[in-house]
Amino acid sequence: MIDGCRVRMGGNTIDVESSDRDAAQRIVDRLDELLHRHLPGVYRVVAEEEFLRYTASGSGMPLGVQSHWWPRATEPVRKEGVYQAVRQVRSEMLAGGDAGLRRCYDYLQNARERREDAIFHLHKAVETIENALGGEAQAGQILGVLKEIKALKRAANEPTGDERHAPRDPASTPSPADLGQAWENTGVVIHAYEAYVASRT
């Protein structure tokens, strides 16, 4: 959430949900400026129309397109460099915003980058929201997501899943938690918290 707008940087788009087109354009312009600063000479942001013209021309999708970030470098960009740039851009865009939400986004990025430990970071994201709202019960009640909070914590803490706790029987071969469901539950909780933060600004 940036200035009351939901911003998603995804596979090949920057989506800004806002009823104020000028506010959305200011956010995109600021993202463009920050991407140039943190990935100089590597990417540029293009409007959807230009992006669609390029892909419709038959030349195919350019390698490494990310969020309408057009690749311009002659050398390939390391994935870790892009991850770090995204983290820095997000940090600057959210400076002065809700500290809990900023931390949640960091945990979500950690979960995406370190997939084998994803459940730890998803758990921390939800725990951050609980802490901001006075605990599990209060967060669940305020946001209306107690079921999702409990499901995620159960998946993260159940010893038979061998996630945050070792199984009681060391000879057992536990099946890991359902990460897809854990991501879904975490997303529900974070979106509810985003709406809560937006309603108070």
C-alpha atoms as one frame of an Amber mdcrd trajectory, in Angstrom:
protein
   0.000   0.000   0.000   1.451   3.360  -1.064  -0.513   6.560  -0.434  -3.726
   4.584  -0.187  -3.065   2.732  -3.457  -2.315  -0.978  -3.761   0.824  -1.458
  -5.855   1.925  -4.827  -7.219   5.169  -5.341  -9.077   4.736  -8.647 -10.840
   5.950 -10.788 -13.713   5.562  -8.140 -16.408   3.394  -5.410 -14.922   3.265
  -2.669 -12.370  -0.351  -2.596 -11.238  -1.573   0.404  -9.265  -5.119   0.133
  -7.941  -6.463   3.622  -7.353  -9.517   5.692  -8.122  -7.154   8.647  -8.651
  -5.351   8.274 -11.995  -2.974  11.156 -11.232  -1.933   9.550  -7.925  -1.350
   6.259  -9.726   0.808   7.987 -12.351   2.867   9.715  -9.637   3.544   6.334
  -8.056   4.637   4.812 -11.378   6.883   7.823 -12.076   8.490   7.480  -8.649
   9.026   3.741  -9.195  10.646   4.525 -12.541  12.973   7.049 -10.891  13.952
   4.609  -8.137  14.492   1.708 -10.538  16.878   3.912 -12.545  18.742   4.759
  -9.355  19.070   1.174  -8.104  19.430  -0.554 -11.490  21.118   2.198 -13.530
  20.984   1.680 -17.263  19.346  -1.709 -16.890  15.602  -1.227 -17.050  13.084
   1.386 -17.987   9.388   1.499 -17.220   7.103   1.588 -20.242   3.386   2.211
 -20.547   1.137  -0.778 -21.125   0.413   0.373 -24.684   4.119   0.295 -25.642
   4.588  -3.038 -23.927   1.660  -4.550 -25.863   2.917  -3.078 -29.182   6.310
  -4.694 -28.630   4.923  -8.129 -27.742   2.402  -8.003 -30.610   5.163  -7.257
 -33.139   6.111 -10.936 -33.273   9.592 -10.429 -31.854   8.517 -12.136 -28.670
   9.010 -11.288 -25.049  12.418  -9.758 -24.326  14.507 -11.756 -21.876  14.242
 -10.535 -18.295  11.217  -8.258 -18.605   9.963  -7.597 -15.127   7.069  -5.359
 -14.211   7.321  -3.360 -17.452  10.971  -3.018 -16.674  12.529  -3.046 -20.094
  15.999  -4.652 -20.235  18.625  -2.364 -21.692  21.888  -3.755 -20.321  24.291
  -5.619 -22.570  25.324  -7.883 -19.680  22.784 -10.107 -17.927  21.598  -8.797
 -14.585  22.022 -11.114 -11.644  18.778 -12.139 -10.018  20.165 -11.201  -6.586
  20.826  -7.665  -7.827  17.216  -7.320  -8.949  15.959  -8.702  -5.613  18.079
  -6.191  -3.712  16.939  -3.327  -5.953  13.280  -4.268  -5.442  13.848  -4.303
  -1.685  15.479  -0.849  -1.798  12.790   0.588  -4.074  10.032  -0.752  -1.819
  11.771   0.597   1.287  12.035   4.085  -0.210   8.483   4.060  -1.572   7.117
   3.075   1.847   9.307   5.379   3.942   7.052   7.005   6.497   4.320   4.401
   5.956   3.128   1.693   8.322   6.207  -0.010   9.800   4.417  -3.332  10.273
   3.348  -3.456   6.653   6.872  -2.651   5.472   8.211  -5.523   7.573   5.520
  -7.874   6.220   6.583  -7.090   2.651  10.208  -7.844   3.561   9.160 -11.200
   4.989   7.147 -11.979   1.854  10.167 -11.230  -0.312  12.315 -13.432   1.941
   9.770 -16.238   1.520   9.899 -15.911  -2.277  13.684 -15.808  -2.403  14.291
 -18.596   0.134  11.614 -21.067  -0.797  12.937 -23.858   1.392  12.370 -21.647
   4.459   9.230 -19.927   3.179   6.988 -21.018   6.054   9.266 -19.294   8.599
   8.939 -15.976   6.808   5.196 -16.327   6.208   4.748 -17.031   9.922   6.802
 -13.934  10.793   4.695 -11.775   8.466   1.487 -12.823  10.215   3.136 -12.529
  13.631   4.133  -8.945  12.772   0.478  -8.088  12.154  -0.551  -9.791  15.393
   2.030  -7.740  17.289   0.831  -4.507  15.669  -2.777  -5.203  16.689  -2.247
  -6.588  20.197  -2.050 -10.340  19.639  -3.605 -13.190  17.696  -7.146 -12.848
  19.027  -7.277  -9.068  18.545  -5.778  -9.241  15.048  -8.211 -11.965  14.069
 -11.165 -10.009  15.388 -10.158  -6.601  13.981  -9.312  -7.986  10.541 -11.840
 -10.836  10.426  -9.134 -13.391   9.573  -8.749 -15.495  12.732  -9.365 -18.726
  10.796  -6.503 -17.943   8.354  -4.138 -16.901  11.152  -4.776 -20.123  13.059
  -4.418 -22.281   9.920  -1.068 -20.721   9.028   0.276 -21.032  12.566  -0.891
 -24.636  12.765   0.920 -25.464   9.508   4.091 -23.717  10.674   4.144 -25.186
  14.180   2.883 -28.746  13.701   5.787 -31.127  14.476   4.455 -33.714  12.026
   5.124 -31.205   9.233   8.811 -30.756  10.184   8.642 -27.013   9.592   9.414
 -24.854  12.646   9.577 -27.837  15.043  11.277 -31.204  14.680   9.010 -34.271
  14.606   8.605 -36.109  17.903   9.621 -39.381  16.271  13.090 -38.889  14.757
  12.587 -41.971  12.576   9.475 -40.550  10.928   9.416 -39.072   7.449   7.066
 -36.115   7.802   5.432 -34.501   4.829   5.984 -30.739   4.699   3.210 -28.221
   5.186   1.061 -27.242   2.213   2.948 -24.115   1.140   0.301 -23.152  -1.385
  -2.312 -22.952   1.366   0.154 -21.173   3.666   0.755 -18.510   0.994  -2.980
 -18.138   0.474  -3.684 -17.726   4.196  -0.841 -15.230   4.563  -2.144 -13.245
   1.591  -5.633 -13.044   3.103  -4.211 -11.748   6.402  -1.914  -9.191   4.756
  -4.611  -7.900   2.397  -6.927  -7.443   5.374  -4.193  -5.528   7.190  -3.534
  -3.391   4.079  -7.220  -2.451   4.006  -7.090  -1.691   7.736  -4.039   0.561
   7.291  -5.602   2.297   4.267  -8.820   2.947   6.201  -6.875   4.744   8.924
  -4.812   7.016   6.651
